[in-house]
Amino acid sequence: MHQLCLPLGLDEADIDRLYQIIGRRSRVARDESLYRMGDPFRNLYAIRFGHFKTYQINPSGEQQITGFQMAGDLLGMDAISFDRHHCDAVALEDSE
């Protein structure tokens, strides 16, 4: 993901400055939610390390898993169209 998303030819100092502009890093502990269904859209999240699962609760109250995400994947795109998340995202391990 790093190679695909960053412009070619950046040295380490430029990459560090870019990371400062893009946003802050945040740790998400195991079993902690990154966002919940109905939360307003605020960010797109790029996973640096760790794993997440996204899920919805179906009408009978059961958890329906909609995806598993790992380092290099993006989270939060479900909320772009309607400004609200359509699922929950929870860390499966300590993640960033």
N, C-alpha and C positions, 0 to 999 in steps of 0.2 A: 504494500500500500504506500509506504514511504516513497519508493521510487516512482510510483505512478502519479502521486499527488503533488510532489514538490518540483519546482522548476529545476532543470539540469544546471549544473555549474555553481550551485551554492556551496560555499565553504562552511565550516562548523560555526563560525561567528555569525554568518548570515542566517543559518538555520536556527541558532539560539534566539536571534532577534525576531525571526518569524514566529517561533513558538510563543514569545512574549506577546506578540500582536494577536495571534489566533485566540488564545484563551488560556485559562489556567488548567492545571492538572488536578484531578480530584480522585481520591481513593474511595472505593466502595467496598465495604466489608461483606464477607460471605452472608448470604440471605438478606442483604439490605436492598431496597428498591432504588433504582436509578430514577424511575418515574412510574406513575400509576395511570391506569385508564382514566381519562377525563381530565388529567393535568393539562394545563396550557402548554403550547409549544414554546420553548425557550431556546433550545440548543440542538445541534446535532452532536453526537458523541462518537469519537473515534476511540476504539478500544486499544490501549497500549499493551496491556497484558491482562490475563485472566479470561474468564468465560461468563457469559450471561445467557439467560433464557428469557424469551418473551412468551406471554400467554394471555389468554382471555378466560373469563369464567362464562361457561355456556348456560343456557336457560335452566338446566337442571342443577346448577351450582357446582359443576365439576370443572377442574382446571383443564383447559385445552391448550396445549403447547403450540405456539405458532412459529417458533424458531429457536435455534441455538446460535450464539455469536461468539467469536473469538478474536484474538489480537488481529488488527487490521480491518475488522468489520466496522460498519457504521450503525449506530442506533439512533432512533428518533425520527426517521423519515416518515413514519406513519402519521405524524401530526402536521406535516407541511400543508396539506390541502385544506384541512378544516380547523387548524389551530388548536386541536386537542388530540391527545394520544388515544389510540384505539386499543391499546394493550398495556400490560404491566411489563417492566423489565427488571429482573432481579439478578444479582451477582451469584454465581454458583460457587465462587471462591473469592478470596480477597483479590480485587481487580483495580485497574486504573484506566 
